[in-house]
Amino acid sequence: MSHVVHPYSHRLGILKDWKSRWFGVGVKKYKEFLRCDILIREFLQKKLRGFYVSSIEMERGEKTLRIIIKTSRPGMIIGKGGDGAIRLRAQILKEISRLKLALPPDLKVDIEEVRSPESNAAIVAYMIAEGLEKRMPFRRVMKQMIEKVMANRDVLGVKIYLGGRLGGADMARSEELKKGRVPLQTFRSDVDFAREKAHMSYGDIGIKVWIYKGEIFNK
């Protein structure tokens, strides 16, 4: 039987870097910091749904915590004169104290812009979810999205999978569309993968997106 491996973890340390990076952190605080990272990430994913966020990364020192939010629409998060970012930082601190987690003495929230959102799997998956939630026909959403993604020069292949009560049907099923090639077994192939859910009145529809951007070689 074939084993399905997450394309991101499959390439960790080869092409991809960890989403939580810690420097000079002792083993004693490992459990505490890991719980903190997971809960903050879950809180931000829920909070920033609809802000076209591609990833939330964290960098930790002994006394510092830096949260890097990568989004294609940074203006929506930063707000007028940066008050949105200040408000978000205050909400993160409030959530940390509510969950009784270790409060970092120095907390920084950095917002980075994603240059080409159509070639980012997480943003594409959210765009599909948005289309489905607006009650657009799922096949049209998939086809339009595949054309949009393939229009990027750096994209060589894309695959979209939907699973659930598609079109409001009584019985759940799955649909898949693919264009170009997506070599999941090749370690040096740069495959971006994301999962998302479209929240419908009759239940959730699961979305998976794979985007292949060519092979990466050591220069």
ZIFEN-V216244 format. One record per backbone hydrogen bond with DSSP energy under -1.0 kcal/mol. NH is the residue of the N-H (numbers start at 1). CO is the residue of the C=O. E is the energy in kcal/mol with one decimal. If there is no record, write none. Layout:
NH | CO | E
NH | CO | E
//
This chain:
10 | 6 | -2.3
11 | 8 | -1.0
13 | 16 | -2.5
14 | 11 | -1.8
15 | 11 | -2.2
16 | 11 | -2.0
21 | 58 | -3.3
23 | 60 | -3.0
30 | 27 | -1.3
33 | 29 | -2.7
34 | 30 | -2.6
35 | 31 | -2.1
36 | 32 | -1.9
37 | 33 | -2.7
38 | 34 | -2.3
39 | 35 | -2.5
40 | 36 | -2.4
41 | 37 | -2.3
42 | 38 | -2.3
43 | 39 | -2.2
44 | 40 | -2.6
45 | 41 | -2.5
46 | 42 | -1.8
47 | 43 | -2.4
48 | 44 | -3.2
51 | 48 | -2.0
54 | 70 | -3.2
55 | 70 | -1.1
57 | 68 | -2.8
58 | 19 | -2.6
59 | 66 | -2.6
60 | 21 | -2.9
61 | 64 | -2.4
65 | 106 | -2.6
66 | 59 | -3.2
67 | 108 | -3.0
68 | 57 | -3.2
69 | 110 | -3.1
70 | 55 | -2.6
71 | 112 | -2.7
72 | 52 | -1.9
76 | 73 | -1.1
78 | 74 | -3.1
79 | 75 | -2.1
82 | 79 | -1.4
83 | 80 | -1.3
84 | 78 | -1.8
85 | 78 | -1.4
86 | 82 | -1.6
87 | 83 | -2.3
88 | 84 | -2.2
89 | 85 | -2.2
90 | 86 | -2.0
91 | 87 | -2.1
92 | 88 | -2.2
93 | 89 | -2.2
94 | 90 | -2.1
95 | 91 | -2.3
96 | 92 | -2.4
97 | 93 | -2.1
98 | 94 | -2.1
99 | 95 | -2.2
101 | 96 | -2.6
106 | 63 | -1.6
108 | 65 | -2.8
110 | 67 | -3.1
112 | 69 | -2.8
114 | 71 | -2.2
119 | 116 | -1.4
120 | 117 | -1.6
124 | 120 | -2.4
125 | 121 | -2.7
126 | 122 | -1.8
127 | 123 | -2.2
128 | 124 | -2.1
129 | 125 | -2.2
130 | 126 | -2.5
131 | 127 | -2.1
132 | 128 | -2.5
133 | 129 | -2.5
134 | 130 | -1.2
135 | 132 | -1.7
136 | 131 | -1.9
141 | 137 | -2.1
142 | 138 | -2.4
143 | 139 | -2.5
144 | 140 | -2.8
145 | 141 | -2.3
146 | 142 | -2.3
147 | 143 | -2.2
148 | 144 | -2.3
149 | 145 | -2.6
150 | 146 | -2.6
151 | 147 | -1.0
152 | 149 | -1.6
156 | 212 | -3.1
157 | 212 | -1.4
158 | 179 | -3.0
159 | 210 | -2.4
160 | 177 | -2.9
161 | 208 | -2.6
162 | 175 | -2.9
163 | 206 | -2.1
164 | 173 | -2.5
166 | 164 | -2.1
168 | 165 | -1.7
169 | 166 | -1.3
173 | 164 | -2.4
175 | 162 | -2.6
177 | 160 | -2.6
179 | 158 | -2.8
184 | 182 | -1.1
190 | 214 | -2.9
191 | 189 | -1.3
192 | 211 | -3.1
194 | 209 | -1.8
196 | 207 | -2.1
198 | 205 | -2.6
200 | 203 | -1.4
203 | 200 | -1.3
205 | 198 | -2.0
206 | 163 | -2.8
207 | 196 | -2.7
208 | 161 | -2.4
209 | 194 | -2.3
210 | 159 | -2.6
211 | 192 | -2.8
212 | 157 | -3.1
213 | 190 | -2.5
216 | 188 | -2.9
//
